Amino acid sequence: MNSTDILNKIKKLAEEEDEKARKVDAILSLVAEDIYYGNSDLEFLEINNARNPHIACAVDGSKYQLDVGDFSLIIARAVKVKGISGEKGKRIPPDIKEDVKLEDNYYGEDKVGKDAILLMLTLETEILSSCSDCDVVFIDGPIIDPPTYDDNDEDLKKFHEVRKLTISTSDKIIGIVKRFAQRFLINKLINDGYAQLIEARESYIVQNLFLKLRQKFEDYKNPRFLGWISWDSIFSSNYTTDLAGLGKAYKKYNIKLYSGYFQQNAISPVARIDVLSPDNNKLAYIATWSYPGITEVTILNKLADDISNVSKAEAEAYLNLLISARKTRPMMRKA
């Protein structure tokens, strides 16, 4: 294919994508009209701040994997940041849990990587159980977090049982999903008759629908929420083949979840919100601690993310301690 043919093909692809975008835009205009005039069970809510006093917590975790010859050193950290809001303003004291693990590389990098995630999530789950004094708990990511369920992995099965018990006994947990690809809203709209959206991307649909609704409501500065969507209704539909892995984990957890979408103001990112019950009052806590423009949505989640981050320098320091303490034979680091 010569350069002229390639340019013509690129031009044709661009025209096709422009046509798809125009069709999606027209459909979203209809969706926005339905929501604006109350012809949809989706609500576009303006959210006020929560009343004082209250305590809000944010939980986040991170991991760092360092290859050291025939072993991998895994460092995991989980953080709880407690936001205390009252008559004397706001205080934010952190609580930190850490763990390290040395794992044989015999079973390959995929196994080591999954175990690193599992160690981090285990610490997060432990710290979640210490939030009984909080009115609300923000976690970074979905309430049902990967790795998804695997009947052949005993460690993963044990983790799921502990996390399910921790989550199911606390209705105060709110998952804040910064990067969402699961097509909850698209599946909801397809079920409502907008089948033309079947090939659309979730984040594009959500962001554009928020823009259209803010234009209709003439509101660009206030926190807004779009929801709720029942996970039961999504996983009982015929359009969830791309959610098969998550659906399997959801069934194993045996809890009910609901999702919606939150935006602090018109120039802020949109995040998906996961809860165990569709309670609009919980959204006030998000609005209270939200901050314009940050991807983590709330300042508590931002602090938890920063504090929990395990840096390369820290991982190197742990490795040096390990090498110094291990006297039987030297460790050779991978190049």
Backbone torsions as a table, in degrees:
resi	resn	phi	psi	omega
1	MET	NA	122.7	-179.3
2	ASN	-79.7	174.7	-174.1
3	SER	-63.8	-34.5	178.8
4	THR	-64.8	-42.9	178.3
5	ASP	-63.3	-40.9	179.4
6	ILE	-63.5	-44.6	179.3
7	LEU	-62.5	-40.6	178.6
8	ASN	-65.0	-38.7	179.2
9	LYS	-67.0	-41.8	178.2
10	ILE	-62.2	-41.5	179.2
11	LYS	-62.6	-41.1	179.4
12	LYS	-65.3	-42.2	177.8
13	LEU	-61.3	-41.5	179.4
14	ALA	-63.5	-40.8	178.7
15	GLU	-64.2	-41.6	178.8
16	GLU	-62.9	-41.9	179.1
17	GLU	-66.9	-37.2	176.9
18	ASP	-62.7	-40.6	179.9
19	GLU	-66.0	-42.2	176.3
20	LYS	-60.2	-43.5	-179.0
21	ALA	-63.3	-38.9	178.8
22	ARG	-64.6	-40.5	179.3
23	LYS	-65.9	-43.2	178.9
24	VAL	-63.4	-41.3	179.9
25	ASP	-62.2	-40.8	179.0
26	ALA	-65.0	-40.2	179.1
27	ILE	-65.8	-43.5	-179.6
28	LEU	-64.2	-31.1	175.0
29	SER	-62.7	-40.1	176.9
30	LEU	-66.3	-41.2	178.1
31	VAL	-61.5	-45.1	179.5
32	ALA	-61.3	-38.9	177.3
33	GLU	-61.5	-45.4	-180.0
34	ASP	-60.8	-43.7	-179.1
35	ILE	-67.8	-43.2	-177.3
36	TYR	-62.5	-39.6	-177.1
37	TYR	-94.2	8.9	175.6
38	GLY	76.4	21.2	179.3
39	ASN	-93.2	12.5	177.8
40	SER	-132.4	152.2	176.0
41	ASP	-82.6	-0.9	170.1
42	LEU	-80.1	134.4	177.8
43	GLU	-111.3	145.5	175.6
44	PHE	-112.1	93.5	-167.8
45	LEU	-95.0	140.1	167.3
46	GLU	-86.7	130.3	-171.3
47	ILE	-109.3	128.9	175.0
48	ASN	-96.0	166.9	178.8
49	ASN	-71.9	156.6	177.7
50	ALA	-76.6	154.2	177.2
51	ARG	-76.6	152.4	174.1
52	ASN	-94.8	159.2	-7.1
53	PRO	-84.1	156.2	172.4
54	HIS	-159.2	165.0	177.0
55	ILE	-122.4	125.4	175.9
56	ALA	-116.8	139.6	179.3
57	CYS	-120.4	148.4	172.1
58	ALA	-124.5	134.6	-179.3
59	VAL	-121.5	133.3	178.9
60	ASP	-147.8	159.5	179.1
61	GLY	-143.9	161.8	175.0
62	SER	-149.2	169.1	-178.7
63	LYS	-144.5	158.8	174.4
64	TYR	-141.7	128.4	-178.7
65	GLN	-112.9	125.7	-177.1
66	LEU	-124.9	121.4	180.0
67	ASP	-81.9	128.9	-177.6
68	VAL	-131.3	78.5	-178.5
69	GLY	71.2	-122.9	-178.7
70	ASP	-89.5	11.4	177.3
71	PHE	-126.9	161.1	169.5
72	SER	-121.7	131.9	175.2
73	LEU	-94.7	122.2	-179.4
74	ILE	-111.5	124.4	175.1
75	ILE	-114.3	127.1	179.7
76	ALA	-126.3	147.8	179.8
77	ARG	-143.4	138.8	173.4
78	ALA	-127.5	143.5	-174.7
79	VAL	-132.2	138.2	168.6
80	LYS	-114.1	122.1	175.0
81	VAL	-107.1	120.3	-176.9
82	LYS	-100.5	120.1	176.7
83	GLY	-100.5	114.4	-177.6
84	ILE	-104.2	112.5	-177.3
85	SER	-110.5	123.0	-177.7
86	GLY	-157.5	-160.2	-175.8
87	GLU	-65.5	-27.3	-177.4
88	LYS	-97.3	21.3	178.9
89	GLY	95.8	-148.6	-175.5
90	LYS	-123.9	136.2	174.5
91	ARG	-122.3	147.7	-174.6
92	ILE	-136.8	82.1	175.6
93	PRO	-88.7	137.7	179.5
94	PRO	-96.5	158.1	173.4
95	ASP	-130.9	131.6	-170.3
96	ILE	-126.7	137.5	171.7
97	LYS	-122.9	139.8	178.8
98	GLU	-134.5	156.2	174.5
99	ASP	-155.1	154.1	175.4
100	VAL	-129.5	153.6	-178.8
101	LYS	-147.1	137.8	175.8
102	LEU	-110.2	121.3	-173.8
103	GLU	-126.8	136.6	177.0
104	ASP	-65.1	137.1	179.9
105	ASN	-83.4	7.3	-173.4
106	TYR	-56.2	-37.4	-174.9
107	TYR	-88.3	3.1	174.1
108	GLY	98.0	165.9	-174.4
109	GLU	-68.0	-33.4	-179.7
110	ASP	-61.9	-43.5	179.5
111	LYS	-65.0	-43.4	179.3
112	VAL	-63.7	-42.7	179.8
113	GLY	-63.0	-41.6	179.1
114	LYS	-66.9	-38.4	178.6
115	ASP	-67.2	-32.3	176.3
116	ALA	-64.5	-44.1	176.6
117	ILE	-61.7	-42.1	-178.2
118	LEU	-64.0	-40.5	178.4
119	LEU	-63.2	-43.8	179.2
120	MET	-62.8	-46.6	-178.3
121	LEU	-68.0	-31.1	176.4
122	THR	-64.0	-43.5	176.7
123	LEU	-63.0	-42.8	177.4
124	GLU	-58.4	-43.0	-178.6
125	THR	-66.1	-39.4	176.6
126	GLU	-61.2	-42.5	-177.1
127	ILE	-74.3	-26.9	174.5
128	LEU	-61.1	-36.1	-178.1
129	SER	-70.9	-8.3	179.6
130	SER	-98.4	12.8	-174.3
131	CYS	-101.6	27.1	-176.8
132	SER	-65.4	-22.7	-179.2
133	ASP	-88.0	2.0	-177.9
134	CYS	-97.0	144.0	176.5
135	ASP	-77.5	-27.9	179.6
136	VAL	-151.8	148.2	-179.2
137	VAL	-128.6	117.4	176.0
138	PHE	-91.6	127.2	172.9
139	ILE	-114.7	146.6	-179.8
140	ASP	-81.6	110.3	-179.5
141	GLY	108.4	179.5	-177.3
142	PRO	-68.8	154.8	176.7
143	ILE	-62.9	-42.6	170.9
144	ILE	-94.5	105.1	-171.9
145	ASP	-99.9	150.6	172.8
146	PRO	-66.1	160.9	5.9
147	PRO	-75.8	146.9	-179.4
148	THR	-72.1	170.4	-169.3
149	TYR	-67.5	140.4	178.2
150	ASP	-138.5	113.9	-177.7
151	ASP	-63.1	-20.8	-175.6
152	ASN	-93.8	-1.1	-177.8
153	ASP	-110.6	104.7	-175.8
154	GLU	-66.2	-40.4	179.0
155	ASP	-61.9	-41.3	180.0
156	LEU	-67.7	-38.1	178.0
157	LYS	-63.0	-42.1	178.6
158	LYS	-64.4	-42.2	178.7
159	PHE	-60.8	-44.0	-179.8
160	HIS	-60.4	-39.6	179.7
161	GLU	-63.8	-44.1	-179.5
162	VAL	-66.7	-45.5	-178.6
163	ARG	-66.6	-39.9	178.4
164	LYS	-60.7	-42.5	179.2
165	LEU	-64.7	-42.9	-179.4
166	THR	-64.1	-44.3	-176.7
167	ILE	-72.8	-44.0	-173.4
168	SER	-68.5	-18.9	179.9
169	THR	-95.1	4.2	-178.6
170	SER	-135.3	111.4	179.2
171	ASP	-85.7	3.2	-174.3
172	LYS	-92.9	-2.2	-175.9
173	ILE	-79.7	133.5	175.3
174	ILE	-125.2	119.8	175.8
175	GLY	-87.2	129.1	177.4
176	ILE	-111.4	108.4	-173.3
177	VAL	-101.2	107.7	-174.7
178	LYS	-74.7	-42.9	-179.1
179	ARG	-117.0	104.1	-176.1
180	PHE	-114.7	131.8	176.8
181	ALA	-118.9	-20.8	179.6
182	GLN	-60.5	131.8	-168.4
183	ARG	-91.4	62.0	179.4
184	PHE	-68.9	-51.1	-178.0
185	LEU	-65.8	-41.6	179.8
186	ILE	-61.7	-44.9	178.3
187	ASN	-62.7	-38.3	177.0
188	LYS	-61.6	-46.0	-178.0
189	LEU	-69.4	-34.7	175.6
190	ILE	-62.9	-43.7	177.6
191	ASN	-62.5	-27.2	179.0
192	ASP	-85.1	1.8	174.7
193	GLY	112.9	-1.0	-178.8
194	TYR	-97.1	64.5	-174.9
195	ALA	-65.5	-18.2	-179.0
196	GLN	-65.5	-14.1	-177.8
197	LEU	-87.8	7.9	-170.6
198	ILE	-61.6	-27.3	-179.5
199	GLU	-101.3	5.8	-176.2
200	ALA	-77.9	162.8	179.0
201	ARG	-99.1	135.0	-172.3
202	GLU	-58.0	-50.5	-175.7
203	SER	-62.4	-36.5	178.4
204	TYR	-64.7	-45.2	-179.5
205	ILE	-62.6	-46.5	-176.9
206	VAL	-63.1	-49.4	-176.9
207	GLN	-63.1	-42.5	-179.6
208	ASN	-70.1	-34.8	178.2
209	LEU	-68.4	-38.0	175.5
210	PHE	-60.9	-43.1	180.0
211	LEU	-61.5	-46.0	-179.3
212	LYS	-64.0	-40.7	-179.3
213	LEU	-70.4	-37.7	176.2
214	ARG	-64.1	-36.7	176.7
215	GLN	-64.2	-42.3	-179.4
216	LYS	-66.2	-42.4	-179.1
217	PHE	-84.7	-3.7	-178.2
218	GLU	51.3	47.8	-177.6
219	ASP	-133.4	108.8	-178.4
220	TYR	-115.4	-4.8	-172.8
221	LYS	-115.0	-18.4	-174.6
222	ASN	-93.4	151.4	172.5
223	PRO	-60.9	137.0	-179.5
224	ARG	-132.5	149.4	-179.0
225	PHE	-133.1	139.3	177.1
226	LEU	-120.5	119.1	-178.8
227	GLY	172.5	-169.6	0.1
228	TRP	-99.9	160.5	176.6
229	ILE	-124.8	123.1	179.2
230	SER	-79.9	129.7	176.9
231	TRP	-64.6	-33.9	178.5
232	ASP	-58.0	-44.7	-178.5
233	SER	-67.1	-34.2	179.8
234	ILE	-68.7	-47.9	-175.2
235	PHE	-78.0	-6.3	174.4
236	SER	-96.1	-0.9	-178.7
237	SER	-86.8	178.2	-177.3
238	ASN	-98.6	9.3	-171.8
239	TYR	-120.8	28.0	-171.1
240	THR	-115.1	30.1	178.7
241	THR	-62.7	-29.3	179.2
242	ASP	-78.7	-4.7	179.2
243	LEU	-113.8	19.6	-173.0
244	ALA	-61.3	-44.9	-179.0
245	GLY	-63.8	-44.1	178.8
246	LEU	-67.0	-37.1	179.1
247	GLY	-62.7	-36.1	178.3
248	LYS	-65.2	-44.0	178.0
249	ALA	-65.1	-41.0	179.7
250	TYR	-59.9	-41.8	178.8
251	LYS	-63.9	-39.4	-179.4
252	LYS	-68.4	-33.9	179.7
253	TYR	-68.7	-29.5	177.1
254	ASN	57.1	44.0	173.6
255	ILE	-127.0	166.7	176.3
256	LYS	-105.2	132.4	180.0
257	LEU	-125.4	153.7	178.0
258	TYR	-136.4	146.6	-179.8
259	SER	-131.3	155.4	173.5
260	GLY	-155.3	-170.0	-174.1
261	TYR	-133.4	137.1	-174.4
262	PHE	-123.6	139.7	173.7
263	GLN	-137.9	128.1	-175.8
264	GLN	-68.1	-47.0	171.7
265	ASN	-154.3	-178.3	-170.2
266	ALA	-64.8	-22.3	-179.2
267	ILE	-101.6	8.2	179.2
268	SER	-96.3	154.7	175.5
269	PRO	-68.0	158.8	175.6
270	VAL	-98.0	135.2	177.1
271	ALA	-119.7	149.1	173.1
272	ARG	-84.8	138.8	-179.3
273	ILE	-112.2	124.2	177.4
274	ASP	-110.4	131.6	178.1
275	VAL	-139.1	164.8	177.6
276	LEU	-86.6	-19.4	175.8
277	SER	-146.0	141.1	-175.4
278	PRO	-77.4	74.3	-176.7
279	ASP	-103.9	110.5	-178.9
280	ASN	-63.0	-24.4	-179.7
281	ASN	-63.9	-27.8	179.4
282	LYS	-66.5	-26.4	-177.4
283	LEU	-66.4	-25.1	179.2
284	ALA	-63.4	-33.5	178.0
285	TYR	-66.2	-38.7	177.8
286	ILE	-63.5	-44.9	-179.8
287	ALA	-61.6	-38.6	-178.0
288	THR	-62.0	-40.5	-174.8
289	TRP	-102.3	3.2	180.0
290	SER	-75.1	157.6	-179.4
291	TYR	-141.1	135.0	-174.4
292	PRO	-60.2	135.4	168.0
293	GLY	87.3	-13.8	-176.3
294	ILE	-89.3	139.7	-175.2
295	THR	-69.1	-26.0	-179.4
296	GLU	-77.1	-6.6	176.7
297	VAL	76.1	-59.8	179.9
298	THR	-103.3	152.1	178.9
299	ILE	-66.2	-28.2	177.5
300	LEU	-67.3	-43.2	177.6
301	ASN	-66.0	-35.9	177.3
302	LYS	-62.4	-46.3	179.5
303	LEU	-65.4	-42.8	179.3
304	ALA	-61.8	-39.7	178.8
305	ASP	-64.5	-44.7	-179.3
306	ASP	-65.2	-44.4	-175.8
307	ILE	-71.1	-36.2	-175.9
308	SER	-75.9	-18.0	-174.1
309	ASN	-61.4	124.0	175.9
310	VAL	-93.1	116.1	-176.1
311	SER	-85.6	165.1	177.0
312	LYS	-61.8	-39.5	-179.9
313	ALA	-62.1	-41.1	177.0
314	GLU	-63.8	-43.3	179.6
315	ALA	-62.0	-40.1	177.4
316	GLU	-63.4	-37.8	178.9
317	ALA	-65.7	-42.2	175.8
318	TYR	-60.5	-40.9	-179.5
319	LEU	-63.6	-43.7	178.9
320	ASN	-61.8	-39.3	176.2
321	LEU	-62.9	-40.7	-179.3
322	LEU	-64.9	-44.6	179.8
323	ILE	-63.2	-40.9	179.5
324	SER	-65.3	-36.9	-176.5
325	ALA	-79.7	-22.1	-176.0
326	ARG	-95.0	108.2	-171.4
327	LYS	-103.9	-9.8	-174.3
328	THR	-70.8	-39.1	177.5
329	ARG	-159.7	152.0	-179.5
330	PRO	-73.0	155.0	175.7
331	MET	-104.9	133.0	177.3
332	MET	-103.6	122.1	179.9
333	ARG	-76.2	145.3	174.8
334	LYS	-69.4	145.6	178.7
335	ALA	-72.0	NA	NA
